[in-house]
């Protein structure tokens, strides 16, 4: 939770309306009885004054919530031992009910149900159309017309390579390091300003406390760190030896290839990573597959597969 500063702006009088003569805007703390007819205050009818019309209670010392007189129901201060209206003892009296500050409800939104239904309908049609046109499949039988393969051996050379990294990621064997400042991330920094809101809290003694709650405003500030360019000696691919063909006996190129276990020295060459692509052909269509799948079928063999219902294109993952 964001850091928050809480400040009391003082205590102010609640208001109440007389139940007997309907006098409006009587003061909750100063006027316990109606100035017109003398009727007792009904604490349930207390309310907050309008913004800007509140009356401050200077030097107010809060002693607790008012309590209802068990005999005449007149609200009395928390420290009173007997009701000042009827004289009854305050033993067993109940605390008055507080008032919750009203929050203006947001204006009701006009719901355009027809527009919502139209949007949902369009989305459903798009989903159905996409499924029907591109995803829907059906079973079919196709014949394997050939096996095709491509094999490649990388040829690497040991030499200098220029790389760039953040200062804390530079390898230990880096040489010729040159660094400059660059934004790596951002951090939140206080601007010195605050966003504040005011709340009112009924103290249930005829007053309310006005409280200001403020949270600091932040801005994003760049965090600058060293971005370094350096030189390292590494094995790096410079060429490859590729072979390709058809049938089920693929081979690797062996012509003029350097050894795979060449020692690292400047300008030395070695064999690197070996890769292969294995393809099953079905007339005008083909699928790149794994070695077990490629060897599973023979030329001319009938294979049951899934095809796209709209285009008859083979779904290779069904092999």
Secondary structure as the mmCIF struct_conf table of DSSP 4:
data_model
#
loop_
_struct_conf.conf_type_id
_struct_conf.id
_struct_conf.beg_label_comp_id
_struct_conf.beg_label_asym_id
_struct_conf.beg_label_seq_id
_struct_conf.end_label_comp_id
_struct_conf.end_label_asym_id
_struct_conf.end_label_seq_id
STRN STRN1 UNK A 4 UNK A 13
STRN STRN2 UNK A 15 UNK A 16
TURN_TY1_P TURN_TY1_P1 UNK A 19 UNK A 21
STRN STRN3 UNK A 26 UNK A 27
TURN_TY1_P TURN_TY1_P2 UNK A 28 UNK A 30
BEND BEND1 UNK A 32 UNK A 32
STRN STRN4 UNK A 33 UNK A 33
TURN_TY1_P TURN_TY1_P3 UNK A 35 UNK A 37
HELX_LH_PP_P HELX_LH_PP_P1 UNK A 39 UNK A 39
STRN STRN5 UNK A 40 UNK A 40
HELX_LH_PP_P HELX_LH_PP_P2 UNK A 41 UNK A 41
HELX_RH_3T_P HELX_RH_3T_P1 UNK A 43 UNK A 45
STRN STRN6 UNK A 47 UNK A 47
HELX_LH_PP_P HELX_LH_PP_P3 UNK A 48 UNK A 50
TURN_TY1_P TURN_TY1_P4 UNK A 51 UNK A 52
STRN STRN7 UNK A 56 UNK A 56
TURN_TY1_P TURN_TY1_P5 UNK A 58 UNK A 59
STRN STRN8 UNK A 67 UNK A 68
TURN_TY1_P TURN_TY1_P6 UNK A 70 UNK A 72
STRN STRN9 UNK A 75 UNK A 76
TURN_TY1_P TURN_TY1_P7 UNK A 78 UNK A 79
BEND BEND2 UNK A 81 UNK A 81
STRN STRN10 UNK A 82 UNK A 82
TURN_TY1_P TURN_TY1_P8 UNK A 84 UNK A 86
STRN STRN11 UNK A 89 UNK A 89
TURN_TY1_P TURN_TY1_P9 UNK A 91 UNK A 92
STRN STRN12 UNK A 95 UNK A 95
HELX_LH_PP_P HELX_LH_PP_P4 UNK A 96 UNK A 98
HELX_LH_PP_P HELX_LH_PP_P5 UNK A 100 UNK A 102
HELX_LH_PP_P HELX_LH_PP_P6 UNK A 104 UNK A 109
HELX_RH_AL_P HELX_RH_AL_P1 UNK A 113 UNK A 130
HELX_RH_PI_P HELX_RH_PI_P1 UNK A 131 UNK A 135
STRN STRN13 UNK A 137 UNK A 143
STRN STRN14 UNK A 146 UNK A 166
HELX_RH_3T_P HELX_RH_3T_P2 UNK A 167 UNK A 169
TURN_TY1_P TURN_TY1_P10 UNK A 172 UNK A 173
STRN STRN15 UNK A 175 UNK A 202
BEND BEND3 UNK A 204 UNK A 206
STRN STRN16 UNK A 207 UNK A 246
BEND BEND4 UNK A 247 UNK A 248
TURN_TY1_P TURN_TY1_P11 UNK A 255 UNK A 256
HELX_LH_PP_P HELX_LH_PP_P7 UNK A 257 UNK A 259
TURN_TY1_P TURN_TY1_P12 UNK A 260 UNK A 261
TURN_TY1_P TURN_TY1_P13 UNK A 266 UNK A 267
STRN STRN17 UNK A 269 UNK A 282
TURN_TY1_P TURN_TY1_P14 UNK A 283 UNK A 284
STRN STRN18 UNK A 285 UNK A 289
HELX_RH_AL_P HELX_RH_AL_P2 UNK A 291 UNK A 296
TURN_TY1_P TURN_TY1_P15 UNK A 299 UNK A 300
STRN STRN19 UNK A 302 UNK A 308
TURN_TY1_P TURN_TY1_P16 UNK A 309 UNK A 311
STRN STRN20 UNK A 314 UNK A 314
HELX_RH_3T_P HELX_RH_3T_P3 UNK A 316 UNK A 318
#
